[in-house]
Amino acid sequence: MNAPQEFAPGLVVHGLAAPLQLAHFGLIAFDMDSTLINIECVDEIADAAGRKAEVAAITEAAMRGEIADYKESLRQRVALLRGVKVEHLEAVYAQRLQLNPGAQELVSACRAAGLKTLLVSGGFTFFTDRIRARLGLDFARSNVLEVQDGLLTGRMLDQPWGDICDGAEKRRTLLEVASLLGIPAGRCIAVGDGANDLPMMNACAEAGGVSVAYHAKPRVRAEARVAINQGGLDRLLEVLRP
């Protein structure tokens, strides 16, 4: 690919003949934590257990790509949530979680252009179900926290597709949904911020689609075809015109 170029202040384009038409694409996949929303939900849940700093340190290392086994890192973090009341998850959603700037605008533009929308997250269904409904997204996949007597057990439940939605599962989900919809990978867009988003982002980019890093970790910014380093998610519409 050609060297990265600053398409506009805070907006870097790498190996892409921008601007393109949004309607050329058929599917856009989003990460949730720190991408569509402003927080890392697992860190905020851990705050109730007095273990936010410990959990956040693991999250940060995982997002930078410094932990090879994402599944094990998530199991470690979830284990530290044992005993947290479900009511605290409600409080995190109501009081701390916000959509990132431009999220609603970008999703609305994608839907208007005919794209299908996918939320694929290493986070939890408690939040992804709500964000999916709030934004009107078509599909979602994430992890299920086990709850007993209103308390988190510190474990996650297996699902029909597997155990944990990690980077490999994000990639597989994007390609599976695209295939079922008859959309080539080269007409897909993947948006994320952490190392576990790179497999799905690279699956798009390698096929001729678009990978988008949003206020991302350095490694993710370096590998993405579009890096939004300033402003909101809707800045993608400067590169992919509605």
C-alpha positions in Angstrom: 0.0 0.0 0.0 1.0 3.6 -0.4 2.3 5.6 2.6 -0.4 6.9 4.9 -1.7 10.4 4.0 -3.5 12.9 6.1 -6.7 13.2 4.2 -7.9 16.0 6.5 -6.8 17.1 10.0 -6.9 14.1 12.3 -8.1 11.8 9.5 -5.4 9.5 7.9 -6.0 7.4 4.8 -3.7 4.5 3.8 -3.9 2.7 0.5 -7.4 3.9 -0.4 -8.5 5.9 -3.3 -10.7 8.2 -1.3 -13.2 9.6 -1.3 -15.5 6.6 -2.2 -19.2 6.2 -2.2 -20.7 4.6 1.0 -23.4 2.9 -1.1 -20.6 0.8 -2.8 -20.5 -1.2 0.5 -22.9 -3.7 1.8 -22.0 -4.4 5.5 -20.4 -2.4 8.3 -19.2 -4.1 11.5 -18.5 -2.2 14.7 -16.7 -3.0 17.9 -18.5 -1.6 20.9 -16.3 -0.7 23.8 -14.3 2.5 23.2 -15.6 2.5 19.6 -19.4 2.9 19.5 -19.4 3.8 23.2 -17.2 5.8 25.4 -16.2 3.2 28.1 -14.8 -0.3 28.5 -17.8 -1.9 30.2 -15.8 -4.6 32.0 -13.7 -1.9 33.7 -16.7 0.0 34.9 -18.4 -3.2 36.3 -15.1 -3.9 38.1 -15.4 -0.5 39.9 -18.3 -2.0 42.0 -15.9 -4.7 43.2 -13.2 -2.2 44.0 -11.0 -3.8 41.4 -11.2 -1.3 38.5 -7.5 -0.5 38.4 -6.6 -4.2 38.3 -9.1 -5.0 35.6 -8.4 -1.9 33.5 -4.7 -2.8 33.4 -5.4 -6.1 31.9 -7.9 -4.5 29.4 -5.3 -1.9 28.3 -2.6 -4.6 27.8 -5.1 -6.7 25.8 -6.2 -3.8 23.6 -2.5 -2.9 22.9 -2.0 -6.5 21.7 0.4 -7.3 24.6 -1.6 -10.3 25.8 -1.5 -13.2 23.2 -4.5 -15.1 24.7 -7.4 -12.7 24.7 -9.9 -15.4 25.9 -7.8 -16.1 29.0 -7.4 -12.4 29.7 -11.2 -11.9 29.5 -11.8 -14.9 31.8 -9.3 -13.4 34.3 -11.2 -10.1 34.2 -14.6 -11.6 34.5 -13.5 -13.8 37.4 -12.7 -10.6 39.3 -16.4 -9.5 38.9 -17.7 -12.3 41.0 -20.4 -11.1 43.4 -21.2 -7.8 41.6 -24.9 -7.1 41.6 -26.8 -6.9 38.3 -28.1 -3.6 39.5 -24.6 -2.2 39.1 -24.6 -3.1 35.4 -27.8 -1.2 35.1 -26.1 1.8 36.8 -23.1 1.6 34.4 -25.5 1.7 31.4 -27.6 4.5 32.8 -25.0 6.7 34.3 -21.6 6.1 32.6 -22.2 4.7 29.1 -22.6 7.2 26.3 -22.5 6.8 22.6 -19.3 8.1 21.1 -19.7 11.3 19.0 -20.9 10.7 15.5 -22.0 7.1 16.2 -25.7 7.7 15.6 -25.0 9.8 12.5 -22.7 7.2 11.0 -25.1 4.4 11.6 -28.0 6.4 10.2 -26.0 7.2 7.1 -25.1 3.6 6.6 -28.6 2.4 6.9 -29.8 5.1 4.5 -27.2 4.0 2.0 -28.5 0.4 2.3 -25.8 -1.2 4.4 -26.5 -3.9 6.9 -25.0 -3.2 10.3 -23.2 -5.6 12.7 -22.1 -5.2 16.3 -19.4 -7.7 17.2 -17.9 -7.3 20.7 -15.7 -8.9 23.2 -18.0 -7.3 25.7 -21.3 -8.5 27.1 -24.8 -9.0 25.8 -26.2 -7.0 28.7 -24.8 -3.9 26.9 -24.7 -5.0 23.3 -28.5 -5.9 23.3 -29.2 -2.4 24.5 -26.9 -0.7 22.0 -28.2 -2.8 19.2 -31.8 -1.6 20.0 -30.7 2.0 20.6 -28.9 2.3 17.2 -31.2 0.0 15.3 -28.4 -2.4 14.3 -29.2 -5.5 12.3 -27.0 -8.1 14.1 -25.0 -8.4 17.2 -22.6 -11.0 18.8 -20.9 -10.8 22.2 -20.4 -12.7 25.5 -23.0 -13.7 28.1 -22.2 -13.1 31.8 -23.5 -15.8 34.1 -25.9 -14.5 36.8 -27.2 -16.4 39.8 -29.5 -14.8 42.4 -28.9 -11.4 40.9 -25.1 -11.6 41.3 -22.4 -12.2 38.7 -20.7 -15.6 39.2 -17.4 -14.6 37.6 -18.0 -16.8 34.7 -19.4 -16.6 31.1 -21.8 -18.9 29.4 -21.0 -20.9 26.3 -23.2 -20.1 23.3 -24.2 -22.1 20.2 -21.4 -20.5 18.2 -18.7 -21.0 20.8 -17.3 -19.8 24.1 -15.9 -16.3 23.8 -16.1 -13.6 21.2 -12.4 -12.8 20.7 -10.5 -11.5 17.6 -10.8 -14.7 15.7 -14.5 -14.9 16.4 -15.0 -11.3 15.3 -13.4 -12.1 12.0 -15.4 -15.3 11.6 -18.7 -13.6 12.4 -18.1 -10.7 10.0 -17.3 -13.1 7.1 -20.1 -15.4 8.0 -22.7 -12.7 8.1 -21.4 -11.2 4.9 -21.5 -14.6 3.2 -25.1 -15.2 4.3 -26.1 -11.8 2.9 -24.2 -12.5 -0.3 -21.8 -9.6 0.3 -18.1 -10.0 -0.7 -15.5 -9.2 2.0 -14.3 -6.4 -0.3 -17.6 -4.6 0.2 -17.3 -4.7 4.0 -16.2 -2.1 6.5 -14.9 -2.9 10.0 -14.5 -0.3 12.7 -12.5 -0.9 15.9 -9.9 0.5 18.3 -8.0 -2.5 19.8 -5.8 -5.4 18.8 -8.7 -7.9 19.0 -10.4 -5.9 16.2 -7.5 -6.3 13.8 -8.5 -9.8 12.5 -11.9 -8.5 11.3 -10.4 -5.2 10.1 -7.7 -7.0 8.1 -10.2 -9.4 6.6 -11.9 -6.5 5.1 -8.8 -4.6 4.0 -7.1 -7.6 2.5 -10.1 -8.2 0.3 -10.3 -4.6 -0.8 -12.7 -3.4 1.8 -12.2 -0.7 4.4 -10.7 -1.1 7.9 -11.3 1.9 10.2 -9.4 2.7 13.4 -11.3 5.0 15.8 -9.1 6.8 18.4 -7.2 3.5 18.4 -4.1 1.9 19.8 -0.9 2.7 17.9 -0.7 -0.8 16.3 -4.3 -0.6 15.1 -3.9 2.9 13.7 -0.8 1.8 11.8 -2.6 -1.2 10.1 -5.9 0.5 9.3 -6.8 1.9 5.9 -8.6 4.8 7.6 -7.6 6.2 11.0 -9.9 8.7 12.7 -7.6 10.4 15.3 -9.7 13.5 16.0 -13.4 14.0 16.0 -16.3 11.6 15.9 -17.2 8.4 14.1 -19.1 10.3 11.5 -15.8 11.6 10.1 -15.7 8.3 8.1 -18.3 10.0 5.9 -15.6 12.4 4.7 -13.9 9.4 3.2 -17.0 7.3 2.2 -19.4 9.8 1.0 -23.2 9.2 1.6 
